[in-house]
Amino acid sequence: MATVVRGERRPFGPIANDISGPAVTHRQVGGEGVCRWKMLMNGMHLEGEWNCVEYVVIEPGASVGEHVHLRTEEIYFIVKGHAVVTMDGVEIEARAGDLITTPIGSSHSIANRGDEDMHFFVTEVFPGEGPAAHPAHLHVPALLAPREGYRSAEVDLTPYFTGDWQRFRLVETSDGGQLDEKVPADRSIVLHVLEGSAVISVDGTEYPGGPGLSVAITPGLAFTVTSDPGTGPLRLISTEVAVV
């Protein structure tokens, strides 16, 4: 959300965080067992109508309880493991690479019925006007297509929400590959590394890291993502929200 102080509008800067040091939660939102949870970005520090960006690990046999968002719309992206998402009373079997959209007013829960930890990435954005869409379940890697020097899968989020969501991307580069882009003047984005080791360069500052590194980039800034040679291919996701 744009902030004005004494009539002056000042642009926000980049933010970097990672998934280390999560809180340990018991029976999260009335669920079962133990989850590890961390807020990566608070929406008040991002340009646009973001509410928050989070990372959650659900231990075997645990769950996040059923709940309804009355003030935000949400996506889950499954990073590792298998999940059972119950959306408006319907169970969805989800796996790594799946994107689940939660429109305003939908009830949902997420459980780990497997034998290994399940990881997922969460973004919440404030809604706009109009009727809520239906929930969606997409396997993003199936959409991967070659680009110049990398592969990318792109999901247009606008049909699934009333808010200012724009695009969700999964990007894969080769070992030592590089991605050079610029954030449009009317958007802000959050990058999140899934696999490999990278250096994300924004506005003269380098943010190195491996899986779990998140960097928020403000409108109009150019950025470079470089895969560290010898560390294997790099995979990351990007979420874009309009700034109006």
C-alpha positions as CSV (number, residue, x, y, z in Angstrom):
1,M,0.0,0.0,0.0
2,A,1.5,3.3,-1.0
3,T,2.4,5.5,2.0
4,V,2.4,9.3,2.0
5,V,4.1,11.3,4.8
6,R,3.3,15.1,5.0
7,G,2.1,15.0,1.4
8,E,5.3,13.4,0.1
9,R,5.3,10.0,-1.6
10,R,8.6,8.2,-1.3
11,P,9.5,5.0,-3.1
12,F,10.2,1.8,-1.1
13,G,13.5,-0.1,-1.4
14,P,14.3,-3.8,-1.8
15,I,13.9,-6.3,1.1
16,A,15.8,-9.6,1.6
17,N,15.0,-12.4,4.0
18,D,15.3,-16.2,4.2
19,I,13.5,-19.1,5.8
20,S,16.0,-19.6,8.7
21,G,14.8,-19.2,12.3
22,P,11.1,-20.0,12.0
23,A,8.6,-19.9,14.9
24,V,7.5,-23.3,16.1
25,T,3.7,-23.4,16.3
26,H,1.5,-26.0,17.9
27,R,-2.0,-26.7,16.5
28,Q,-1.7,-23.8,14.0
29,V,-5.0,-22.1,13.4
30,G,-6.7,-25.0,15.3
31,G,-4.9,-27.7,13.4
32,E,-2.9,-30.7,14.6
33,G,0.7,-31.2,15.6
34,V,3.7,-29.0,14.9
35,C,4.4,-26.5,12.1
36,R,7.3,-24.2,11.6
37,W,6.3,-20.7,10.3
38,K,8.0,-17.5,9.3
39,M,6.8,-14.2,7.9
40,L,9.2,-13.3,5.1
41,M,7.7,-10.0,4.1
42,N,5.2,-7.7,5.9
43,G,2.9,-6.1,3.3
44,M,3.3,-2.6,4.9
45,H,6.9,-2.7,3.7
46,L,5.9,-3.6,0.1
47,E,4.6,-1.4,-2.7
48,G,1.0,-2.4,-3.6
49,E,-1.8,-4.2,-1.8
50,W,0.3,-7.0,-0.3
51,N,-0.7,-8.3,3.1
52,C,2.2,-10.7,3.8
53,V,4.6,-13.3,2.3
54,E,5.2,-16.4,4.5
55,Y,6.9,-19.8,4.5
56,V,5.5,-22.8,6.4
57,V,6.8,-26.3,7.1
58,I,4.2,-28.9,8.3
59,E,5.6,-31.9,10.1
60,P,4.3,-35.4,9.4
61,G,0.8,-35.8,10.8
62,A,0.3,-32.1,11.4
63,S,-2.0,-29.6,9.8
64,V,-3.0,-25.9,9.6
65,G,-6.7,-25.9,10.7
66,E,-9.7,-24.9,8.6
67,H,-10.1,-21.2,8.4
68,V,-11.6,-18.4,6.2
69,H,-9.9,-15.2,5.0
70,L,-12.4,-12.4,5.1
71,R,-9.9,-9.6,4.3
72,T,-7.3,-11.2,2.0
73,E,-6.9,-13.5,-1.0
74,E,-4.1,-16.1,-0.9
75,I,-2.0,-18.5,-2.9
76,Y,-0.2,-21.7,-1.7
77,F,2.8,-23.0,-3.7
78,I,3.9,-26.5,-2.6
79,V,7.7,-26.4,-2.4
80,K,8.4,-29.9,-1.0
81,G,6.5,-33.0,-0.1
82,H,2.8,-33.8,-0.5
83,A,-0.2,-32.0,1.0
84,V,-3.9,-32.5,1.4
85,V,-5.7,-29.2,0.9
86,T,-9.3,-29.1,1.9
87,M,-11.0,-26.2,0.0
88,D,-14.7,-25.5,0.7
89,G,-15.1,-29.1,1.9
90,V,-13.4,-30.7,-1.1
91,E,-10.0,-32.5,-0.6
92,I,-7.2,-31.7,-3.1
93,E,-4.1,-33.9,-3.3
94,A,-1.2,-31.5,-3.9
95,R,2.5,-32.1,-4.6
96,A,5.6,-30.1,-5.1
97,G,5.1,-27.6,-7.9
98,D,1.4,-27.2,-7.3
99,L,-0.2,-23.8,-7.0
100,I,-3.5,-23.5,-5.1
101,T,-5.5,-20.2,-5.2
102,T,-7.8,-19.2,-2.3
103,P,-10.4,-16.6,-3.3
104,I,-11.9,-14.3,-0.7
105,G,-14.3,-16.1,1.6
106,S,-13.3,-19.7,0.8
107,S,-12.7,-22.0,3.7
108,H,-9.4,-24.0,3.6
109,S,-7.0,-26.1,5.5
110,I,-3.8,-27.9,4.7
111,A,-2.4,-31.2,6.1
112,N,0.6,-33.4,5.8
113,R,-0.4,-37.0,5.9
114,G,3.0,-38.2,4.6
115,D,6.2,-39.3,6.3
116,E,8.4,-36.3,5.5
117,D,8.1,-32.6,6.2
118,M,6.0,-30.6,3.7
119,H,7.0,-27.1,2.7
120,F,4.9,-24.4,1.2
121,F,5.2,-20.7,0.2
122,V,2.3,-18.3,1.0
123,T,1.3,-14.9,-0.4
124,E,-1.7,-12.9,0.8
125,V,-3.0,-9.8,-1.0
126,F,-5.9,-7.5,-0.1
127,P,-9.0,-8.0,-2.3
128,G,-10.6,-5.6,-4.8
129,E,-14.3,-5.3,-5.8
130,G,-16.5,-7.9,-7.5
131,P,-17.6,-11.5,-7.1
132,A,-15.1,-14.0,-5.8
133,A,-13.7,-16.5,-8.3
134,H,-13.5,-20.3,-7.9
135,P,-10.5,-21.9,-6.3
136,A,-7.9,-23.3,-8.7
137,H,-5.3,-26.0,-8.6
138,L,-2.4,-25.8,-11.1
139,H,0.7,-27.9,-11.6
140,V,3.1,-25.1,-12.6
141,P,6.1,-27.2,-13.9
142,A,3.8,-28.7,-16.6
143,L,3.7,-25.2,-18.1
144,L,7.5,-24.8,-18.4
145,A,8.6,-23.6,-21.8
146,P,12.0,-22.6,-23.2
147,R,13.0,-18.9,-23.3
148,E,16.3,-17.3,-24.3
149,G,18.8,-18.8,-21.9
150,Y,16.3,-20.3,-19.4
151,R,12.9,-22.0,-19.0
152,S,9.8,-20.3,-17.5
153,A,6.3,-21.2,-16.6
154,E,3.8,-18.3,-16.2
155,V,0.4,-18.2,-14.6
156,D,-1.8,-15.1,-15.1
157,L,-3.4,-14.7,-11.6
158,T,-5.9,-12.0,-12.6
159,P,-8.8,-14.4,-13.4
160,Y,-8.5,-16.1,-10.0
161,F,-8.8,-13.0,-7.8
162,T,-10.5,-9.6,-7.3
163,G,-7.3,-7.9,-6.0
164,D,-4.2,-6.6,-7.8
165,W,-2.5,-9.9,-8.5
166,Q,-0.7,-10.1,-11.8
167,R,1.6,-13.0,-12.6
168,F,3.2,-16.0,-10.9
169,R,6.3,-17.5,-12.5
170,L,8.5,-20.5,-12.1
171,V,12.0,-19.9,-13.7
172,E,14.8,-22.5,-14.2
173,T,18.3,-21.5,-15.3
174,S,21.3,-23.7,-16.1
175,D,24.3,-24.1,-13.8
176,G,26.0,-20.6,-14.0
177,G,23.1,-19.1,-16.0
178,Q,21.8,-15.6,-15.6
179,L,18.5,-13.8,-15.7
180,D,18.4,-10.0,-16.4
181,E,15.1,-8.2,-16.0
182,K,13.4,-5.0,-14.9
183,V,10.3,-4.7,-12.8
184,P,7.6,-2.8,-14.6
185,A,6.9,0.6,-13.2
186,D,3.4,-0.5,-12.2
187,R,4.3,-3.7,-10.3
188,S,6.3,-5.0,-7.4
189,I,7.6,-8.5,-7.2
190,V,8.9,-11.1,-4.7
191,L,11.5,-13.6,-5.8
192,H,12.0,-16.9,-3.8
193,V,14.8,-19.4,-4.5
194,L,13.6,-23.1,-4.5
195,E,16.8,-24.9,-5.6
196,G,20.4,-24.1,-6.3
197,S,22.5,-21.2,-5.2
198,A,22.1,-17.6,-6.5
199,V,23.2,-14.0,-6.2
200,I,20.3,-11.6,-6.7
201,S,21.6,-8.1,-7.5
202,V,19.3,-5.2,-7.1
203,D,20.0,-1.4,-7.0
204,G,23.8,-2.0,-6.4
205,T,23.4,-4.5,-3.6
206,E,24.0,-8.3,-3.9
207,Y,21.9,-10.8,-2.0
208,P,23.5,-14.2,-2.1
209,G,21.8,-17.4,-0.9
210,G,20.4,-20.8,-1.6
211,P,16.9,-22.4,-1.1
212,G,14.7,-20.1,1.0
213,L,16.3,-16.8,-0.1
214,S,13.5,-14.2,-0.7
215,V,14.0,-10.7,-2.3
216,A,11.3,-8.1,-2.8
217,I,11.9,-5.7,-5.6
218,T,10.1,-2.4,-6.1
219,P,8.7,-0.9,-9.2
220,G,11.1,0.2,-12.0
221,L,14.2,-1.5,-10.6
222,A,16.4,-3.7,-12.7
223,F,17.7,-6.9,-11.2
224,T,20.0,-9.8,-12.1
225,V,19.8,-13.3,-10.9
226,T,23.0,-15.3,-11.3
227,S,23.3,-19.0,-10.6
228,D,26.6,-19.9,-8.8
229,P,28.7,-22.0,-11.2
230,G,29.2,-25.6,-10.0
231,T,26.1,-25.6,-7.8
232,G,23.7,-27.0,-10.3
233,P,20.6,-25.6,-12.0
234,L,18.7,-22.8,-10.3
235,R,14.9,-22.8,-9.7
236,L,13.0,-19.8,-8.3
237,I,9.5,-18.5,-8.2
238,S,8.2,-14.9,-8.7
239,T,5.0,-13.3,-7.5
240,E,3.9,-10.0,-9.1
241,V,1.3,-7.5,-7.7
242,A,0.2,-4.3,-9.4
243,V,1.0,-0.9,-7.9
244,V,-1.9,1.4,-8.6
